[in-house]
Amino acid sequence: MKLIIWDFDGTLADTRPIIEAGMDHTLETLGLDPGLREPWLQCVGLPVEEGIRRTFGPLGLAVEPVLKAYRSFKHAEHEHLIKGFDGITELLEELGRLGIPMAIASSKRGEALKRQLKVLGWEGFFNPIVTPDEVQAAKPDPESLRLCLAAHGLEPGQAVMVGDTPYDLDMARRAGVPSVAVGHGFSNQEAMAAYGPLAYAPDTAALRDILLAWSRP
């Protein structure tokens, strides 16, 4: 393994509190059923526009007013809610010391992602950082992974994708990149297993063991 490609939300960082706060703000602003938060959460891992389309389209709502309400939530003022999962900072530092290159393939927009990486003190770990701003087709399309591979001159089998949703693992499968599913994010093991991850890590300690084993010559 010559490159680790990470998802961000639910994989590296516990962003559920800020995502839920933004969703609740949106539903309250639009006077919609608070119960819609749960099906909307199932779309985390997709670009926000696609998640809105899947959640609210069947209700006859257009994307634009929901997106406007969601973006009216002051995300930057609530980023204190974001935390790295236990042990992730230490794992990133260890992988960095071992000289293992790392990248990010995320559905979060670049401005917000780079701001949140800075809040967490992680801005120096990843190259490239691929978001919907850099691709024609976002997750689960494999374009994001292909850009990460190209940046390092690697073939699909030389990298691993680490993610917490079926969208991450579907993207990896479509790109021919091996994947690891993590259990501390937004999706359960059963939902992710359908997309063929080579390993499942219920927590950071298990993830560390998997990645270090795969990184040995």
MOHU-V682051 format. One record per backbone hydrogen bond with DSSP energy under -1.0 kcal/mol. NH is the residue of the N-H (numbers start at 0). CO is the residue of the C=O. Records with the same first field share a line. If there is no record, write none. Layout:
# MOHU-V682051
NH=CO  CO
This chain:
# MOHU-V682051
1=157
3=100
4=159
5=102
6=161
9=12
10=7
11=7
12=7
13=82
14=12
18=14
19=15
20=16
21=17
22=18
23=19
24=20
25=21
26=22
27=23
28=24
29=25
31=26
35=32
36=33
39=35
40=36
41=37
42=39
43=40
45=42
50=46
51=47
52=48
53=49
54=50
55=51
56=52
58=55
59=56
60=55
66=62
67=63
68=64
69=65
70=66
72=69
74=72
77=74
80=77
81=78
82=13
84=11
87=84
90=86
91=87
92=88
93=89
94=90
95=91
96=92
97=93
98=95
99=94
102=3
103=127
104=5
105=129
112=108
113=109
114=110
115=111
116=112
117=113
118=114
119=115
121=116
124=121
126=101
129=103
133=130
140=137
145=141
146=142
147=143
148=144
149=145
150=146
153=148
157=154
158=155
159=2
160=177
161=4
162=179
168=164
169=165
170=166
171=167
172=168
173=169
174=170
176=171
179=160
180=198
181=162
182=200
191=187
192=188
194=191
195=192
197=178
200=180
206=202
207=203
208=204
209=205
210=206
211=207
212=208
213=209
214=210
